[in-house]
Amino acid sequence: MFTGIVEELGEVTAVETLDDACRFRLRGPVVTQGAKHGDSIAVNGVCLTVVDHEGDEFTADVMAETLNRSSLGALAVGSRVNLERPTAVGDRLGGHIVQGHVDGTGEILDRTPSEHWEIVKISLPAELSRYVVEKGSITVDGISLTVVDAGRDHFTVSLIPTTLALTTLGIKKPGDPVNLEVDVIAKYVERMLGDRVADEGATR
């Protein structure tokens, strides 16, 4: 489990295209400290498994399903990425519960800068809109953020200078894709309520 608090901006150093997958080598001096084969590291919000680790770099394989459902397929050598290690039991939950399972992708639509923050407007797939609410939590490229405004096909977030400086959202431009993970609690509530309604209907 992750919390959506990005630990560092990493960089893609190599990309190997396979028949039905892709192998990335990524540089991340912070997240590779103590890393070993089989560990999990979130890359732009996608939970990946460390295959190999040498120095401040690690290798991860990404299967076709993940490439199709996320924006990782757009990464190239030199791309900057948000990196986070899983949270340890007993640590503070600085953001919110993040699984590293991307629900879909959005697109940066607009950026509105102000003196102390920046409002970013992001497109929202129709099938995810019911999970996004004003003042609720959403994960964008692995970053735990609070929704400012929630529309049917978009939402906005307000970014403080720290987020702009230390994550990919500081350099993303309109038209760039982002990975989205909605609050898993909302999905569980929907499933439980749906099952309850179905059970009540069956007993009538």
N, C-alpha and C positions, 0 to 999 in steps of 0.2 A: 504494500500500500504506500501511496505517496501523499503529499499534502499540497502540492502545487506551489511550493516555495522553491524557485529555481536557485540552484547552488552556484552555477557558473554558465557563462557563454562558452560553448565548445565550438569545435570546427571539424568539418568533414575533411579528412586527409586523403582518402582513397575510396573509390567506388568500383566494385566488381559485379558485373551483371551476369547472373546465372540463368539457367533454363526457366525456372519458375520461382526465382527469388533474387535477392540482391544482397551483397555483402558490403557493409560499410566499415571503414576504419575511422575512428573519431578521436580527436585530442581533447582531453579534459583533465588537467593536473589535479583538480580537487576530487572529482568523483572516482578517479582511478587509484586514489590512496587506499591501499589494502584490498583492492579489487581482486577477485579470483574467478576462475571459470565457473559459470553457472549463476553468477550474481545477476541481479536485475538493475538496470539503469534506465530511467525515462529519458527519451530523446524526443524533444518537441511534444511531450505528453504521451508518447507511445512507449509502453514497457517493453524493453528489449533485453535479451539475455547475453551476457558477456561470453563470447566464444574463446577469445584470446586476449591477453593483456601483456603489454610490454612498455615499460617506462610510463609516460603520461598518455598513452594511447590504448584504446581497446577496440576489438572487432566484434560486430554483431551481425547476425543473419536476419534478413527480413523476408518473410514469405509473401507470395503473390497476394493473398487475402489482405494482409496489412498494407501492402503497397497500393492496393485498389481502394481501401477504405480510409486511407490517411494521405497526408501531403508528403510523406517521406520519399515517394517516387520522384519528386521534383528536386530532391537534394543533389548537389554536385560538389566536386572538390572545391573547397573554399567556402561552402555554405556555413553560416553560423547556426548553431542549434542550442536550445535550452536543455540543460542537463540537471538531473536530480536523482540522488540515490533514495532507496526506500526508507521510510521513517522507521526508527527503532522503537520497539515496545517501551512505553514509558516516556518517550519524547513528547515535547509540546506539539500540538496539532496547530501549526501556524496558519494554515490555509483552511482547506476542508478535505473530506475524504475523496481521494483521487485514485482510481484503479489503474490508470494507464491503458485503458481500453477505449480507444477513440470511437465515438458514435457517428461521426461524420465530419465533413470539412465545410468551412465557410470561406469567405473572401473579404479582405479589407475593402470596404466601400468608400470610406471617407475618414479624414483626420482633421480635427479642429483644435489647433493649439491655443492655449491661453497662458497667462503669466506663470502659473504654478502647476499646471497639469495639462493633460491633453485628452480630448474625447475622441474615441475611435469607434466608428460604426462598422459592424461586421454582418455579413449576410448569414441567414439561418435557414437550414433545410426545413421544409414544411413538416417533416415527420418528427422534428425535434422541438418545434415551437411550443408544444404543450408543456414541456419540462422547464422552460425558461421563464422566470418571473422577475418582476422588478424587485431589487434588493436581494435576489437570490444569488447563489453561487454558480459559476460556470468555469470550466477549464479551457483556456485558449493557448494552444501550443505548450501545454504543460504548466501554464501559469494560473493559479487560483485567483479569480477576479470576481468582483461584485457587479451584477447587472444594474446599470443605471436606468435604462429604458428598454422595454421588451415589446417588440412589434410582432406581427405575424410572420414576417420574412427577414427580420433583422433584429439586432440588439446593439446597445452601446455600452461601453465601459469607460471609466475614467482612470487614466494612468498617471501615477505620481512620478516625479523625476527619477526615483530609484528604479522603478520598473522600466522606464524608458532607457536608462543607462545600462542596466544589467541583464536585459532580456532581448529576444529577437523583436519584440513589439516596438522597440525603439528604432528599428531599421526597416521594418516592413512597410511596403508602399501600397496604395490602392491597386487592387488587382491581384495582390499576392494571396496565396492560399494559407489557411491556418487550420490546425486540428482542433476539433471541439469534443469535449466530453461533458455531458450534462450531469447534474447531481444524481448520483445513484440512488439516494434515498427517495427521490421523486419517482423513479422507475419502480422501486419496490412497493411504494404506496399505491401506485396505479395498478400493479399486478394484484396486490392483496384486495383492493376494493373491487377490482374486476371479478376475481374469484368469488368474493362475497356476494356480489350481485347475481352471479351465475348460480350460486348455491341456493340463494333465496328464490330465484325464479324456478329452479328445479323442484322445490318443495311446495310450491303453490298448486 
